[in-house]
Amino acid sequence: TMYYFAYGSNLNQRQMLERCPDSKPKFVATLPNYKLVFVGWSRQWRGGVASIRPFRGEKVAGAVYEISDRDLRWLDSYEGYPSNYTRLNVTVFDEDGGPIKVITYIKSGQLEEAQPSKEYLVPIQQGYRDWGII
């Protein structure tokens, strides 16, 4: 098993369970020295999509799921790895400040920041509620 750090629409626990049937929600976590950005243009969502960008002093709120190898393959296909999103190995911190090695996804290419559509934000906001992040 491995740990996956979600910061976008996969925070939505129902969506994540549909995509990755073996996944288990574990805990809220923070990725330091990155910030959440919306970049590029998605035809499906008519706007920018979530990614992260290195940024000193900022942090990204998200959550960790335990996933199987099969889940990882599902995630790769949903995220469009490796052409659309790249996989990244990073260390996040749980609520007690404990470090956890995780994989996450970051949008490929140098992309301009762009406003996300309201529709795209709905599952992300639901995900924050699922985890009690906001």
N, C-alpha and C positions, 0 to 999 in steps of 0.2 A: 504493500500500500504506500501511497505518497500523499502529500498535502498540497492542496491547490488554494491559492489566494484569489478570491473574487472581489472585485471592486465596482463592477458595473451591473448589468442586468442579471448576471448569474447569482447575485446576492438574493434574488427572488427564489425562495426555497422550492416553490412548486415548479418553476421553470427548470431549476437545476435538477430536480428529481426526474423530470420528464427527459431531460437531456442525458443525464448520468444516473441510471437506476441504482448503481451500487453506492453512490455517494452518500456520505454521512456528514451532516452539519456539525462542526466541532466548536468553534469559538470565534468571537470578534477579535480582530487583530488590526495592527497599524503598520504601514510600510513607511519608514522614515526617509527623508531626503528625496521624495518624489512628490509630484502633485497630480491630481486628477485633471485631465484635460479632455475636451471633445474636439476631434480632429477629422479632417477629410470630408467626404460626402458619401453618404449611403443612399443608394437609390431606394432600397427597401424602406428606410426610415425617413428619407427626405431631410437629411441633416447630418451633422457631425456625429461620430460615435466615440464611446468612451475609450480612453487610453491613459497611460501614465507617462510622465516625463521627469527625468532627473531634475531636482530642484532643491538646493540646500536649504535646510530649515523648515521645509514644508513636510506634510505627511498625508498619506492616503488612508482613509478609513475603509475597512473591508472586513471580510470574514473568511475563515478557513474551513474547507471541506476535506475530509479524507476521501480519496478516490482510488479506484482500481486501475490496472493497466487498460482495461476495456473502456472505462470512463475517460481515460486520457485520450484514447483514440477517438471517442465521440467528441470530446472537447476540441481536439485538433480539427476535426471536420467542421464543427459548428463555427469555430473561430477563423476558419480558412487558413490554417497553418500549413506551410510556412509563408505563403505569398501575401496573405492579408494581415495576419498577426504572427509575431515571433514569440517563441517561448523564452522565458527568462527565469533563471534561478536566483531567488532573492531571500533575504532573511526578514521576517516580520516579527512583531512582538505582541504577545498576548496581553491581557489586561493586567497581569501581574508583572509585566516587563520581561517575561521569559522569551528568549529567541527561538524561533522555529524556522527551519529551512523549508521553503515552499517553491512551487512553480507558479508563475502567473503569465499572462500574455500582454504584449505591448504591440501597438500598431506598427507595421513595417513602413519604412520610408520617412522622409522629412515632410510632414504634412502641416498645413496651415490649421490653426484653430478655427472651429466653426460651430455655430449654434446648433445644439441638438433640437430635434422636434419634440413637441409636447408628448406625442405618442411614445417616443423612445424613452422619455424620462419616467413614464408610468411604472414599468416593471422595476426600474432602479429604485424609485421612491418606495415601492412596495417591499423591495428587498431590504431597504434601511429599516422599515417597520418590522419586517420578519425578525430581524436581528436585534431590534431595539437600539440601533445606532443613532437614530435621531429622535 
